Amino acid sequence: MKSRFKWLATLVALFTCLGIGADFSLNEVSAKKDDGTLKVAMEANYQPYNWTQTNNANGAVPIEGSKEYANGYDVKIAKIIGQKLHRKVEVVKTEWDGLLPALTSGKADLIIAGMSPTAEREKAINFSQPYRNSTFVVITKINSRYANAKKLTDFKGAKLTAQQGTFHYDLIKQLKGAKRQPAMRDFAAMRQSLISGTIDGYVAEDTESTSFKMVDPDIKSIPVSKMAGFHATKEESVTSIGIAKPNKALLKSVNQILATIPQAKRVRLMTEAVKQQPKTDNDKKGKKAKSEPWLVSMWRQYGGMILNGIGMTLLLASVGTIAGFFIGLAVGIVRTIPTPTTSGKRWLLKFVNWLLSVYIEIFRGTPMMVQAAVIYYGIAQFWHLNIDRTVAALIIVSINTGAYLAEIIRGGIISTPEGQFEAASALGMTHNQRMWHIILPQAIKNCLPSITNEFIVNIKDTSVLSIISVSELFFVGSTIASQTFKFFPTYLTISAIYLILTFTITRIFNLIEKHLQGSKNYNLMANQVQVGTPKDMEAKN
């Protein structure tokens, strides 16, 4: 029995080493508000307005909770504002759908992300004076049948889309006869869809076409804003800075600062951003750069980001599984306590079991992505507790895993033969002694394959935490793909890394399971004479 507990301790130590050994820096664990920092929310994935890079070249600023940096036109505007306010700019990288929650929950001071001050958004937040004016285009291939469109009706039959959550998608309705495709998550996805031919084009601002043409000369932009019958309001044609409604003083300050930036300087900043945006394998002249295998090129440029993503994924999966195991163990034990004889204890146990059942049903019955959004943004918005995103991610994975392991461990306990309980009772053991010395060692051993499976699931399911912009492996892969435009090679590499991680973990736990099983070459009823060989018997005679 002692050897089995030794292997259980080894199992826990393995989990812990995986968590501690992950290449991860908890430089954002403290969620205290730093008054000297101006936190700016943006996608950091929308060139040339904003993008992610691995160093601070060209005046890039750090991204909160990572070793990466952000740059672009939005960052340049943010730096001017930060300089005037005597505050250091730090980017809160989040997906488009997370921008408003990040601002209203207090996790960011400003949204500078090429956002238009539409009437719908103004219900939730305030907007500054515009910091850029734009016109609208349909971006398509140069050899497309729609490349020479002159009027709105020329797009009849075209499969068009736009970014999800933007008014660009509604503008497609003005292109009579066009077939609106489902809105897409970001511009990287739309670019890839256009290149692969699944769509004929997408609606965007003129800046997007300038940026895209820098890396792909085979695209063409059609200025629909100049076509007869096309209409876009003034609010839809400008981009402004989003500010939380209670923060009137900051709104006033931002407007005063924007008024000091002349139009010529804004044009110059955008020109610089277009030139500085991440390049692909083509140089500025469109000639093929030095030949290099795509895998080597990607690891040379983004290897550090990938390793950090692997470290974060292992940290979340290992710590989440350890904490989830102890949560599940506690819940499983409580839910298998025998019914007390006294009425007071009996009703108390029923109430506790009801609470635990609610916990299990909620966290097993809702997606972890939804849980992440509710916990990370909801707690900050309603209770004003600014939980660090990494801490929030660890909590989410832990309680989600605990809900699943609670039922797994409960099943392992109740599947233990009844004779084990009876024999322990006959020896005069209490319930706690029976559980600790007899039942749990067997139950945990029997549950180990399921616990291993939960660990494997956690390695893969951490990808949903991109909703709160945790820089795990998938989130890093998405960033790299959107900036290199090598979607298939990048995601193929990320898939291979996931496979290596899960395969390695599975093999390690298979070895542990074999040790916990013990030797199979034994006979409980045997004595020394019975297990002796014929030669042994002759020697004794």
C-alpha positions as CSV (number, residue, x, y, z in Angstrom):
1,M,0.0,0.0,0.0
2,K,2.9,2.4,0.8
3,S,4.3,1.8,-2.7
4,R,1.0,2.8,-4.2
5,F,0.9,6.0,-2.2
6,K,4.5,6.6,-3.4
7,W,3.4,6.5,-7.0
8,L,0.4,8.8,-6.2
9,A,2.9,11.3,-4.8
10,T,5.0,10.8,-8.0
11,L,2.0,11.5,-10.1
12,V,1.3,14.8,-8.3
13,A,5.0,15.7,-8.5
14,L,4.9,15.2,-12.2
15,F,1.9,17.5,-12.6
16,T,3.7,20.1,-10.5
17,C,6.9,19.9,-12.5
18,L,5.0,20.3,-15.7
19,G,3.5,23.5,-14.3
20,I,6.7,24.9,-12.8
21,G,8.8,23.9,-15.8
22,A,6.7,25.7,-18.3
23,D,8.4,28.6,-19.9
24,F,6.1,31.2,-18.5
25,S,6.6,34.5,-16.7
26,L,3.9,35.6,-14.3
27,N,4.6,39.3,-15.0
28,E,0.9,40.1,-14.9
29,V,-0.2,38.1,-11.9
30,S,-0.7,41.2,-9.9
31,A,-3.9,42.9,-11.2
32,K,-3.4,46.1,-9.4
33,K,-4.2,49.2,-11.3
34,D,-1.1,51.1,-12.2
35,D,-1.9,54.8,-12.5
36,G,1.3,55.4,-14.5
37,T,0.1,53.1,-17.3
38,L,-2.3,53.9,-20.1
39,K,-3.9,50.6,-21.0
40,V,-5.1,50.6,-24.6
41,A,-7.3,47.8,-26.0
42,M,-6.8,46.6,-29.5
43,E,-6.7,43.4,-31.6
44,A,-3.0,43.8,-32.4
45,N,-3.9,41.8,-35.5
46,Y,-5.3,44.4,-37.9
47,Q,-2.6,45.8,-40.1
48,P,-1.7,48.6,-40.6
49,Y,-3.8,49.9,-37.7
50,N,-2.2,47.5,-35.2
51,W,-0.2,44.2,-35.2
52,T,1.9,42.0,-33.0
53,Q,5.7,41.7,-33.3
54,T,8.4,39.9,-31.3
55,N,10.5,42.9,-30.4
56,N,10.2,46.7,-29.7
57,A,11.5,47.7,-33.1
58,N,10.1,50.9,-34.7
59,G,8.8,52.1,-31.3
60,A,6.6,49.2,-30.5
61,V,5.0,49.0,-27.0
62,P,4.7,46.0,-24.8
63,I,1.6,43.8,-24.8
64,E,0.1,43.1,-21.3
65,G,0.9,39.7,-19.9
66,S,3.3,38.6,-22.7
67,K,6.8,39.0,-24.0
68,E,5.4,40.4,-27.3
69,Y,5.0,44.0,-28.6
70,A,2.3,45.9,-30.6
71,N,2.8,48.5,-33.3
72,G,0.8,50.2,-36.0
73,Y,-1.0,53.4,-36.6
74,D,-3.2,53.0,-33.5
75,V,-0.1,52.4,-31.4
76,K,1.5,55.6,-32.7
77,I,-1.6,57.6,-31.8
78,A,-1.7,55.9,-28.4
79,K,1.9,56.9,-27.7
80,I,1.2,60.6,-28.5
81,I,-1.7,60.5,-26.0
82,G,0.3,58.7,-23.4
83,Q,3.2,61.1,-23.8
84,K,0.8,64.1,-23.3
85,L,-0.7,62.4,-20.2
86,H,2.7,61.4,-18.9
87,R,1.6,57.7,-18.8
88,K,3.4,54.7,-20.3
89,V,1.3,52.9,-23.0
90,E,0.6,49.2,-22.6
91,V,-1.5,47.3,-25.0
92,V,-4.3,45.0,-23.8
93,K,-4.5,42.5,-26.7
94,T,-8.0,41.1,-27.2
95,E,-10.3,39.9,-30.0
96,W,-12.7,42.3,-31.6
97,D,-15.7,41.0,-29.6
98,G,-13.7,41.5,-26.4
99,L,-12.9,45.2,-26.9
100,L,-16.0,46.7,-25.4
101,P,-16.1,44.3,-22.4
102,A,-12.4,45.1,-21.8
103,L,-13.2,48.8,-21.6
104,T,-16.5,48.6,-19.6
105,S,-15.0,46.2,-17.1
106,G,-12.1,48.5,-16.4
107,K,-9.4,46.3,-17.9
108,A,-8.5,49.0,-20.4
109,D,-8.6,52.8,-20.4
110,L,-9.1,53.3,-24.1
111,I,-10.1,51.4,-27.3
112,I,-7.9,52.5,-30.2
113,A,-8.6,49.8,-32.8
114,G,-9.9,51.5,-35.9
115,M,-13.4,51.5,-34.4
116,S,-16.2,53.6,-35.8
117,P,-18.5,55.5,-33.4
118,T,-21.7,53.9,-34.5
119,A,-25.0,54.7,-32.7
120,E,-25.2,51.2,-31.3
121,R,-21.7,51.4,-29.8
122,E,-22.4,54.9,-28.4
123,K,-25.1,53.4,-26.2
124,A,-22.3,51.5,-24.3
125,I,-19.3,53.8,-24.5
126,N,-18.2,57.3,-25.4
127,F,-16.2,58.2,-28.4
128,S,-13.6,60.9,-29.0
129,Q,-13.3,63.1,-32.0
130,P,-12.2,61.2,-35.1
131,Y,-8.5,60.4,-35.5
132,R,-8.9,59.1,-39.1
133,N,-11.3,59.4,-42.0
134,S,-11.8,56.5,-44.4
135,T,-13.6,55.5,-47.6
136,F,-14.9,52.0,-48.4
137,V,-13.8,49.5,-50.9
138,V,-14.5,46.0,-52.0
139,I,-11.3,44.0,-52.1
140,T,-11.1,41.2,-54.7
141,K,-8.6,39.4,-56.9
142,I,-7.2,41.2,-59.8
143,N,-8.4,38.5,-62.2
144,S,-11.9,38.3,-60.6
145,R,-15.0,38.8,-62.8
146,Y,-15.9,41.7,-60.4
147,A,-12.5,43.4,-60.6
148,N,-13.8,45.9,-63.2
149,A,-17.1,46.8,-61.4
150,K,-18.2,50.3,-62.1
151,K,-21.6,50.5,-60.3
152,L,-23.2,48.8,-57.4
153,T,-25.2,46.3,-59.5
154,D,-22.0,45.0,-61.1
155,F,-21.5,42.9,-57.9
156,K,-24.6,40.7,-58.6
157,G,-23.8,37.1,-57.7
158,A,-20.6,38.0,-55.9
159,K,-19.9,36.2,-52.6
160,L,-19.0,39.0,-50.3
161,T,-18.4,39.2,-46.5
162,A,-17.0,41.6,-43.9
163,Q,-15.7,41.5,-40.3
164,Q,-18.0,40.2,-37.7
165,G,-19.5,42.9,-35.3
166,T,-18.8,45.8,-37.7
167,F,-21.2,47.9,-39.8
168,H,-19.1,46.9,-42.9
169,Y,-21.2,43.7,-43.0
170,D,-24.4,45.8,-43.4
171,L,-22.9,47.8,-46.2
172,I,-23.0,44.7,-48.4
173,K,-26.8,45.1,-48.6
174,Q,-26.2,48.2,-50.8
175,L,-24.4,46.1,-53.4
176,K,-27.6,44.8,-55.2
177,G,-27.5,41.1,-56.0
178,A,-24.4,40.3,-53.9
179,K,-24.6,37.2,-51.9
180,R,-23.7,37.9,-48.3
181,Q,-21.6,35.2,-46.8
182,P,-21.3,34.7,-43.0
183,A,-19.3,37.4,-41.3
184,M,-15.7,36.5,-40.5
185,R,-13.8,36.9,-37.2
186,D,-11.0,39.1,-38.5
187,F,-9.2,40.4,-41.6
188,A,-6.7,37.6,-41.6
189,A,-9.5,35.1,-42.1
190,M,-11.0,37.2,-44.9
191,R,-7.7,37.6,-46.7
192,Q,-7.1,33.8,-46.6
193,S,-10.7,33.1,-47.8
194,L,-10.1,35.5,-50.7
195,I,-6.8,33.9,-51.6
196,S,-8.3,30.4,-51.4
197,G,-11.3,31.4,-53.5
198,T,-14.1,30.7,-51.0
199,I,-15.3,34.3,-51.3
200,D,-15.1,36.8,-54.2
201,G,-14.3,39.7,-52.0
202,Y,-14.9,41.6,-48.8
203,V,-15.9,45.1,-47.7
204,A,-13.3,47.1,-45.8
205,E,-11.7,50.5,-45.5
206,D,-9.3,51.8,-48.1
207,T,-6.4,51.4,-45.6
208,E,-6.9,47.7,-45.6
209,S,-6.5,47.5,-49.3
210,T,-3.3,49.5,-49.1
211,S,-2.0,47.1,-46.4
212,F,-3.0,44.0,-48.2
213,K,-1.5,45.0,-51.5
214,M,1.9,45.5,-49.8
215,V,2.0,41.7,-49.3
216,D,-0.1,40.5,-52.2
217,P,0.1,42.5,-55.5
218,D,-2.6,40.2,-57.0
219,I,-5.5,41.9,-55.2
220,K,-7.5,44.9,-56.4
221,S,-9.7,47.4,-54.4
222,I,-12.8,48.8,-55.9
223,P,-13.9,52.2,-54.4
224,V,-17.6,51.6,-53.8
225,S,-17.8,54.9,-51.8
226,K,-17.6,56.8,-55.1
227,M,-20.3,54.8,-56.8
228,A,-23.8,56.3,-57.3
229,G,-26.3,55.2,-54.7
230,F,-23.7,54.1,-52.0
231,H,-24.3,55.8,-48.7
232,A,-22.4,55.7,-45.5
233,T,-23.0,58.1,-42.6
234,K,-20.3,60.4,-41.3
235,E,-20.0,58.3,-38.1
236,E,-19.4,55.2,-40.2
237,S,-16.7,56.9,-42.3
238,V,-14.4,57.8,-39.4
239,T,-12.6,56.0,-36.6
240,S,-12.5,57.3,-33.1
241,I,-11.2,56.3,-29.7
242,G,-13.5,54.5,-27.3
243,I,-13.7,55.7,-23.6
244,A,-15.8,54.4,-20.8
245,K,-18.8,56.6,-20.1
246,P,-17.9,57.4,-16.4
247,N,-14.5,58.7,-17.5
248,K,-15.4,62.2,-18.6
249,A,-12.1,63.7,-17.7
250,L,-10.1,61.3,-19.9
251,L,-12.5,61.9,-22.8
252,K,-11.9,65.6,-22.5
253,S,-8.1,65.2,-22.3
254,V,-8.0,62.8,-25.4
255,N,-10.1,65.3,-27.5
256,Q,-7.7,68.1,-26.5
257,I,-4.7,66.0,-27.5
258,L,-6.2,64.9,-30.8
259,A,-6.8,68.5,-31.7
260,T,-3.1,69.1,-31.5
261,I,-2.2,66.5,-34.2
262,P,-2.4,68.1,-37.6
263,Q,-3.8,66.1,-40.6
264,A,-0.4,66.1,-42.3
265,K,1.1,64.3,-39.3
266,R,-1.7,61.7,-39.2
267,V,-1.1,60.9,-42.9
268,R,2.7,60.6,-42.2
269,L,2.0,58.2,-39.3
270,M,-0.2,56.0,-41.4
271,T,2.4,55.9,-44.2
272,E,5.0,54.8,-41.7
273,A,2.7,52.1,-40.3
274,V,2.1,50.7,-43.8
275,K,5.8,50.5,-44.5
276,Q,6.6,49.0,-41.0
277,Q,3.9,46.3,-41.0
278,P,5.2,42.7,-40.9
279,K,6.4,41.4,-44.2
280,T,5.9,38.0,-45.8
281,D,8.5,36.2,-48.0
282,N,8.2,39.0,-50.6
283,D,10.2,42.1,-50.3
284,K,9.0,45.6,-51.0
285,K,9.5,45.2,-54.7
286,G,7.6,42.0,-54.8
287,K,10.6,39.9,-55.7
288,K,11.1,36.6,-54.0
289,A,13.2,36.9,-50.9
290,K,16.1,34.5,-50.0
291,S,14.9,31.0,-50.4
292,E,14.3,29.3,-47.0
293,P,12.0,26.5,-46.0
294,W,8.8,27.9,-44.5
295,L,9.3,25.9,-41.3
296,V,12.8,27.3,-40.7
297,S,11.6,30.8,-41.6
298,M,8.7,30.7,-39.2
299,W,10.7,29.3,-36.3
300,R,13.5,31.8,-36.9
301,Q,11.1,34.7,-36.7
302,Y,8.4,33.5,-34.3
303,G,10.1,30.6,-32.4
304,G,10.1,32.5,-29.1
305,M,6.4,33.2,-29.4
306,I,5.6,29.6,-30.1
307,L,7.7,28.4,-27.1
308,N,6.0,30.9,-24.9
309,G,2.6,29.6,-26.2
310,I,3.7,26.0,-25.4
311,G,4.7,27.0,-21.9
312,M,1.4,28.7,-21.3
313,T,-0.6,25.8,-22.6
314,L,1.3,23.3,-20.4
315,L,1.0,25.6,-17.4
316,L,-2.8,25.9,-17.8
317,A,-3.3,22.2,-18.5
318,S,-1.1,20.9,-15.7
319,V,-2.1,23.4,-12.9
320,G,-5.7,23.2,-14.0
321,T,-5.6,19.4,-13.8
322,I,-3.9,19.3,-10.5
323,A,-6.3,21.7,-8.9
324,G,-9.2,20.1,-10.7
325,F,-8.1,16.7,-9.4
326,F,-8.3,17.9,-5.7
327,I,-11.6,19.7,-6.3
328,G,-13.0,16.5,-7.9
329,L,-11.6,14.4,-5.1
330,A,-13.2,16.5,-2.4
331,V,-16.5,16.6,-4.2
332,G,-16.4,12.9,-5.0
333,I,-15.8,12.0,-1.4
334,V,-18.5,14.3,-0.1
335,R,-21.1,12.9,-2.5
336,T,-20.3,9.3,-1.4
337,I,-20.7,10.0,2.4
338,P,-23.2,7.5,3.9
339,T,-26.5,9.0,4.9
340,P,-26.2,10.2,8.6
341,T,-28.6,8.8,11.2
342,T,-29.5,12.1,12.7
343,S,-32.0,14.3,10.9
344,G,-29.9,17.5,11.2
345,K,-26.8,16.0,9.6
346,R,-29.0,14.3,7.0
347,W,-30.5,17.6,5.8
348,L,-27.2,19.3,5.9
349,L,-25.7,16.6,3.7
350,K,-28.6,16.8,1.3
351,F,-28.1,20.6,1.0
352,V,-24.4,20.2,0.4
353,N,-25.0,17.5,-2.2
354,W,-27.5,19.8,-3.9
355,L,-25.0,22.6,-4.1
356,L,-22.3,20.3,-5.5
357,S,-24.8,19.0,-8.0
358,V,-25.6,22.5,-9.2
359,Y,-21.8,23.2,-9.5
360,I,-21.3,20.0,-11.6
361,E,-24.3,20.7,-13.8
362,I,-23.3,24.3,-14.5
363,F,-19.7,23.7,-15.4
364,R,-20.3,20.5,-17.3
365,G,-23.3,21.9,-19.1
366,T,-21.8,25.2,-20.4
367,P,-18.9,25.7,-22.8
368,M,-15.6,26.7,-21.2
369,M,-15.4,29.6,-23.6
370,V,-18.6,31.1,-22.1
371,Q,-17.3,30.4,-18.6
372,A,-14.1,32.3,-19.4
373,A,-15.9,35.4,-20.7
374,V,-18.3,35.5,-17.8
375,I,-15.6,35.0,-15.1
376,Y,-13.0,37.3,-16.6
377,Y,-15.2,40.2,-17.7
378,G,-18.3,39.6,-15.5
379,I,-16.5,39.7,-12.2
380,A,-14.7,42.9,-13.2
381,Q,-17.9,44.6,-14.4
382,F,-20.2,43.6,-11.6
383,W,-17.9,43.2,-8.6
384,H,-15.1,45.6,-9.7
385,L,-12.5,42.9,-9.1
386,N,-9.8,43.2,-11.8
387,I,-8.6,39.6,-12.0
388,D,-5.5,39.0,-14.0
389,R,-6.3,37.0,-17.2
390,T,-3.8,34.3,-16.4
391,V,-5.2,33.8,-12.9
392,A,-8.7,33.8,-14.4
393,A,-7.7,31.2,-16.9
394,L,-6.2,29.0,-14.2
395,I,-9.4,29.3,-12.2
396,I,-11.6,28.5,-15.2
397,V,-9.7,25.4,-16.2
398,S,-9.5,24.2,-12.6
399,I,-13.2,24.4,-11.7
400,N,-14.2,23.1,-15.1
401,T,-11.9,20.1,-14.8
402,G,-13.0,19.6,-11.1
403,A,-16.6,19.3,-12.3
404,Y,-15.7,16.4,-14.7
405,L,-13.3,14.7,-12.3
406,A,-15.8,14.8,-9.5
407,E,-18.1,12.4,-11.3
408,I,-15.2,10.3,-12.5
409,I,-13.8,9.9,-8.9
410,R,-17.3,9.3,-7.5
411,G,-17.8,6.6,-10.1
412,G,-14.5,5.1,-9.1
413,I,-15.5,5.1,-5.4
414,I,-18.9,3.5,-5.9
415,S,-17.5,0.9,-8.3
416,T,-15.2,-0.4,-5.6
417,P,-16.5,-3.9,-4.6
418,E,-18.9,-3.8,-1.6
419,G,-16.9,-6.4,0.1
420,Q,-14.0,-3.9,0.5
421,F,-16.3,-1.7,2.6
422,E,-17.6,-4.6,4.6
423,A,-14.2,-6.0,5.3
424,A,-12.9,-2.6,6.5
425,S,-16.0,-2.2,8.7
426,A,-15.4,-5.6,10.2
427,L,-11.9,-4.5,11.1
428,G,-13.4,-1.6,13.1
429,M,-12.3,1.2,10.7
430,T,-14.2,4.5,10.6
431,H,-15.5,5.9,7.4
432,N,-12.5,8.2,7.0
433,Q,-10.1,5.3,7.6
434,R,-11.9,3.2,5.1
435,M,-11.8,5.9,2.4
436,W,-8.1,6.9,3.0
437,H,-6.5,3.5,3.5
438,I,-8.8,1.1,1.4
439,I,-11.1,2.8,-1.0
440,L,-9.3,5.9,-2.4
441,P,-6.1,4.1,-3.4
442,Q,-8.1,1.7,-5.5
443,A,-10.5,4.3,-6.9
444,I,-7.8,6.7,-8.0
445,K,-5.8,3.9,-9.6
446,N,-8.9,2.8,-11.5
447,C,-9.6,6.5,-12.5
448,L,-6.1,7.2,-13.7
449,P,-6.9,6.6,-17.4
450,S,-9.8,9.1,-17.1
451,I,-7.6,11.6,-15.3
452,T,-5.0,11.2,-18.0
453,N,-7.7,11.8,-20.6
454,E,-8.8,15.0,-18.8
455,F,-5.2,16.3,-18.9
456,I,-5.1,15.6,-22.6
457,V,-8.4,17.4,-23.1
458,N,-7.1,20.4,-21.1
459,I,-4.1,20.7,-23.4
460,K,-6.4,21.0,-26.4
461,D,-9.2,23.0,-24.8
462,T,-7.0,25.8,-23.5
463,S,-7.4,27.1,-27.1
464,V,-10.9,28.4,-26.2
465,L,-9.2,30.8,-23.7
466,S,-8.3,33.0,-26.7
467,I,-11.7,34.6,-25.9
468,I,-9.9,36.4,-23.1
469,S,-6.7,36.7,-25.1
470,V,-4.6,34.3,-23.1
471,S,-1.4,33.8,-25.1
472,E,-1.6,30.0,-25.3
473,L,-0.4,27.9,-28.3
474,F,-3.5,28.4,-30.5
475,F,-3.7,32.1,-29.9
476,V,0.0,32.5,-30.8
477,G,-0.6,30.4,-33.9
478,S,-3.5,32.6,-35.0
479,T,-1.3,35.7,-34.6
480,I,1.5,34.2,-36.6
481,A,-0.8,33.0,-39.4
482,S,-2.5,36.4,-39.7
483,Q,0.8,38.2,-40.1
484,T,2.6,35.8,-42.4
485,F,-0.5,34.8,-44.4
486,K,0.8,31.2,-44.3
487,F,-2.3,29.7,-42.7
488,F,-2.0,26.1,-43.7
489,P,1.7,25.7,-42.8
490,T,1.3,27.6,-39.5
491,Y,-1.8,25.6,-38.4
492,L,-0.2,22.4,-39.5
493,T,2.8,23.1,-37.3
494,I,0.6,24.0,-34.4
495,S,-1.3,20.8,-34.9
496,A,1.9,18.8,-34.9
497,I,3.0,20.5,-31.6
498,Y,-0.4,19.6,-30.0
499,L,0.1,16.0,-31.2
500,I,3.6,15.8,-29.7
501,L,2.4,17.2,-26.4
502,T,-0.5,14.8,-26.1
503,F,1.4,11.8,-27.3
504,T,4.2,12.4,-24.8
505,I,1.9,13.0,-21.9
506,T,0.0,9.8,-22.7
507,R,3.1,7.7,-22.8
508,I,4.3,9.1,-19.4
509,F,1.0,8.4,-17.7
510,N,0.9,4.9,-19.3
511,L,4.2,4.1,-17.5
512,I,2.8,5.5,-14.2
513,E,-0.3,3.4,-14.7
514,K,1.7,0.2,-15.2
515,H,3.6,0.9,-12.0
516,L,0.4,1.4,-10.0
517,Q,-1.0,-1.8,-11.3
518,G,1.8,-3.7,-9.7
519,S,3.1,-7.2,-10.6
520,K,0.7,-9.5,-12.3
521,N,2.8,-12.6,-11.4
522,Y,1.4,-13.5,-8.0
523,N,-1.0,-15.9,-6.3
524,L,-2.7,-14.9,-3.1
525,M,-3.3,-18.6,-2.1
526,A,0.2,-19.8,-2.8
527,N,2.8,-20.8,-0.3
528,Q,6.5,-21.4,-0.7
529,V,6.0,-25.1,-1.5
530,Q,3.3,-24.4,-4.1
531,V,5.3,-21.8,-6.0
532,G,8.5,-23.8,-6.0
533,T,9.9,-25.4,-9.1
534,P,10.3,-29.1,-9.6
535,K,14.0,-28.8,-9.0
536,D,13.3,-27.0,-5.7
537,M,11.1,-29.8,-4.6
538,E,13.7,-32.5,-5.5
539,A,16.4,-30.5,-3.6
540,K,14.2,-30.4,-0.5
541,N,13.6,-34.1,-0.7
